[in-house]
Amino acid sequence: MLGIIGGSGLTQLANLDVSHREVVRTPYGEPSGPLTFGRIGCREVAFIARHGYGHTIPPHLVNYRANIHALESSGVTQVVSVASVGGIRADLGPGVLVVPHQIIDYTWGREMTFQSGGDGPVVHVDFTEPYDADVRRMLLDVAARVGEPVTDGAVYATTQGPRLETAAEINRMQGDGADIVGMTGMPEAGLARELELPYAALCVVANWAAGRADSLHGIRFESLEAVLQEAMARVRRIIEGLCEA
Ligand code: HPA
């Protein structure tokens, strides 16, 4: 079963033929909301809205452990995470879709591991390549097949939020090698890896990052909404494509 985590701008999947909704209990507390199960085409899908269906949970308070655990315990075998980001690299402006290949984690204070220091041995999961190669390839191939341009590869800087960054912070992140910036990439990807759940992200660039292009003196939210809506229509076409036999 394909798991889809919807971010800002994707709180539901209109093309999902819903069979049922379920509040999945986990040892880590409540997920962001009930999981929605159903079919798109001939593929079974489980969907969860990362920020809750009413978009009420800020990035630093999302229960990433519960969300990932709920998907895994429900039989999900591949996860596509949809997330909106700011663009740092010059070719990654508003409206661009990108499948990142690397992560830098600037978050702090989040529950970021399933290892709770109990009786079991300490495990250091390999995270050299944070995204699953097959899920990335599937996203890129399907996007090409349905004719939606998607950029292959970007370094995703995950910030703590919920505030946006300063221009100097973005300069520093760019110096570190970051191409896009968002608030939810971690610990989500790391937790999926701990459960050996193949996971990749499809990111929508909603705005230029702080201090870049038309965000030189501030990020204007009025334009952000329209960009997201249009881009999410393209994301939906790609998701439909993932589910074609
Ligand atoms: N910064 C961090 N997260 C984001 C941004 C941004 O500019 N845009 C969308 N999510």
Boltz pocket constraint, residues with backbone or C-beta under 6 A from the ligand:
constraints:
  - pocket:
      binder: B
      contacts: [[A, 84], [A, 85], [A, 86], [A, 87], [A, 159], [A, 163], [A, 164], [A, 165], [A, 181], [A, 182], [A, 183], [A, 204], [A, 206], [A, 207], [A, 208], [A, 209], [A, 210]]
      max_distance: 6.0
